C-alpha cells in the first residue's frame, strides 16, 4: 500500500507495531500455552525475510568489476538501526557507537522504498535524533532540512531544482509533511512551501502537541 499524507504511512505502522510488540509477544505466549495444554503441536513462527528481486543483465556488463575486499554492513544491523532511529535516541547512540558506518546506511523496504536513520528520524520529527546523526556525519537532504526549519537551505535546494517540490522521501512523505514537523519554524516553512505549490494539508500524526498551560 502506498503511503503519504492522508494515508496510513508505512513508517507510522512500523512505529505502532513497535509499541504493541510486547502485547503481541504476551498474546503469542498465552496462545502457545493453551495449545500445549490441549496437547496440540504449534508450528514455529516464520519470520519474514527480504527477497531480492530477480535480475538478469540485458546489456553489456560494466568494464569496472568491484573486488569486494571489505564485507558489507550486516543487513539486520542496518534494519535495526533504521527502525530505532525513528524514535529511540539511546539505542541509536548504542548502535552508532558499535558501528559508526551505520550513520549513512540505507534499507530498501521493498520496491525501492529506501530509508536511512536520518530519513526515519526526520519524518518522525525527532530533532534530537537528527542532531545526533548529523553530528556523526549523516548526509543532510532536503527533507531533513525542511523538518529542521532550515528555510534558506530549502530555498536553495528548490532554486537549484524547482521540481524538488514534488519529491518524496521514505514511504512517500512529502516536503509539506516534513514542514509540519519543524517545531517553532513549522508555520513559516509550511507557508513557504505552500507559496511554491499549494496542496491540501492533512493533520500530521507525528506533530508534538504543546504541554497544557
C-alpha positions in Angstrom: 0.0 0.0 0.0 1.4 3.3 -1.0 1.6 5.9 1.8 1.6 9.7 2.1 -0.4 12.5 3.6 -3.9 11.3 4.2 -3.0 7.6 4.1 -1.6 5.3 6.7 2.3 5.6 6.3 4.3 2.5 6.4 6.7 4.0 9.0 3.8 5.0 11.2 2.6 1.5 11.1 6.1 0.3 11.8 6.3 2.6 14.8 2.9 1.5 16.0 3.9 -2.1 15.7 7.0 -1.4 17.9 4.8 0.0 20.7 2.5 -3.1 20.5 5.2 -5.7 20.3 5.2 -6.6 24.0 1.4 -7.2 23.8 1.8 -9.4 20.8 4.5 -11.4 22.5 2.3 -11.9 25.6 -0.6 -13.0 23.4 1.5 -15.4 21.4 2.9 -16.9 24.6 -0.6 -17.3 26.1 -1.8 -19.0 22.9 1.2 -21.3 22.9 0.4 -22.3 26.5 -3.2 -23.1 25.6 -2.2 -25.2 22.6 0.3 -27.1 24.8 -2.3 -27.8 27.4 -4.6 -29.3 24.7 -1.7 -31.4 23.5 -1.7 -29.7 20.2 1.6 -29.0 18.4 2.4 -25.4 17.4 4.3 -24.7 14.2 7.3 -22.3 14.8 6.6 -18.7 13.8 8.0 -17.8 10.5 9.9 -14.5 10.4 9.5 -12.7 7.1 12.8 -12.2 5.3 13.6 -9.8 2.5 13.7 -11.2 -1.0 15.9 -9.8 -3.7 14.0 -9.2 -7.0 15.3 -11.4 -9.9 17.6 -9.7 -12.3 19.5 -10.7 -15.5 21.6 -8.2 -17.5 20.3 -7.5 -20.9 23.2 -5.1 -21.6 26.9 -5.3 -21.5 28.5 -5.7 -18.1 30.5 -2.6 -16.9 34.2 -2.8 -17.6 34.9 -2.0 -13.9 34.5 -5.0 -11.7 34.3 -4.4 -8.0 36.6 -6.5 -5.9 34.5 -6.6 -2.7 37.6 -6.5 -0.5 35.6 -5.5 2.5 32.3 -7.0 3.9 29.1 -5.1 3.5 27.4 -3.9 6.7 25.1 -6.6 8.1 21.6 -6.2 6.7 19.9 -7.0 10.0 22.0 -4.4 11.9 21.2 -1.8 9.3 17.5 -2.7 9.5 17.5 -2.4 13.4 19.4 0.9 13.3 17.0 2.5 10.8 14.0 1.3 12.9 15.5 2.6 16.2 16.4 5.9 14.7 12.7 6.6 14.2 12.2 7.0 18.0 14.9 5.7 20.3 17.8 8.0 20.9 19.7 5.8 23.3 19.6 2.7 21.0 20.5 4.9 18.1 23.6 6.0 20.0 24.4 2.5 21.1 24.4 1.1 17.6 26.3 4.0 16.2 29.0 3.5 18.8 29.2 -0.1 17.8 29.3 0.6 14.1 29.8 4.3 13.1 29.2 3.5 9.4 25.6 2.9 10.1 25.0 6.6 10.0 24.7 6.5 6.2 23.3 3.1 5.9 20.0 2.6 3.9 17.3 0.0 4.0 15.2 -0.9 0.9 11.9 -1.8 2.5 10.8 -3.1 -0.9 10.2 -1.7 -4.3 13.0 0.9 -3.8 11.5 2.4 -0.7 14.9 3.5 0.6 15.3 4.8 4.1 18.2 5.8 6.3 18.2 6.5 10.0 18.2 10.2 9.2 15.1 9.8 6.9 13.3 7.9 9.7 14.1 10.5 12.4 13.2 13.3 10.0 9.6 12.2 9.2 9.0 11.4 12.8 10.0 14.9 13.8 12.8 13.7 16.2 15.0 16.7 16.2 17.2 15.2 18.9 18.0 12.1 16.9 18.6 14.1 13.7 21.1 16.3 15.6 23.0 13.3 16.8 23.1 11.8 13.3 24.3 15.0 11.7 27.0 15.3 14.3 28.1 11.7 13.4 28.3 12.5 9.7 24.9 11.8 8.2 24.3 13.4 4.8 21.7 16.1 5.2 19.0 16.2 2.5 16.1 18.5 1.7 13.6 16.5 3.8 15.8 16.8 6.9 16.5 20.5 6.2 12.7 21.1 5.9 12.0 19.3 9.2 14.8 21.2 11.0 13.3 24.5 9.9 16.3 25.5 7.7 14.3 27.8 5.4 17.2 29.3 3.5 18.7 25.8 2.8 15.3 24.6 1.5 15.0 27.7 -0.7 18.5 26.9 -2.1 17.5 23.3 -2.9 14.4 24.5 -4.7 16.3 27.2 -6.6 18.7 24.6 -7.8 15.9 22.3 -8.8 12.3 23.5 -8.6 10.9 20.0 -9.3 12.1 19.0 -5.8 8.8 20.5 -4.5 7.2 17.2 -5.8 9.9 14.9 -4.4 9.0 12.3 -1.8 11.1 10.9 1.0 10.9 7.4 2.6 7.4 5.9 2.5 6.2 8.7 0.2 6.3 11.5 2.7 6.2 15.0 1.1 8.2 18.1 1.9 4.9 19.6 3.2 4.6 16.7 5.6 8.1 17.3 6.9 7.5 21.0 7.2 4.7 20.4 9.7 7.3 18.8 12.0 9.6 21.9 12.1 8.5 22.9 15.6 8.6 26.6 16.1 9.6 27.1 12.5 6.7 25.0 11.1 4.4 27.8 10.2 7.0 29.7 8.1 8.2 26.5 6.5 4.7 25.4 5.6 3.8 28.9 4.3 6.9 29.0 2.1 6.2 25.6 0.6 2.5 26.5 0.1 3.7 29.6 -1.8 5.7 27.4 -4.1 3.0 24.8 -4.5 -0.3 24.8 -2.7 -1.7 21.4 -1.6 -4.4 20.3 0.8 -2.7 19.7 4.1 -3.8 16.8 6.3 -3.1 16.7 10.1 0.3 15.2 10.8 0.1 12.4 13.3 3.7 13.0 14.5 3.4 16.7 15.4 4.1 17.0 19.1 1.3 18.8 21.0 2.4 21.6 23.3 2.1 20.7 27.1 -1.0 22.1 28.8 -0.6 25.6 30.3 
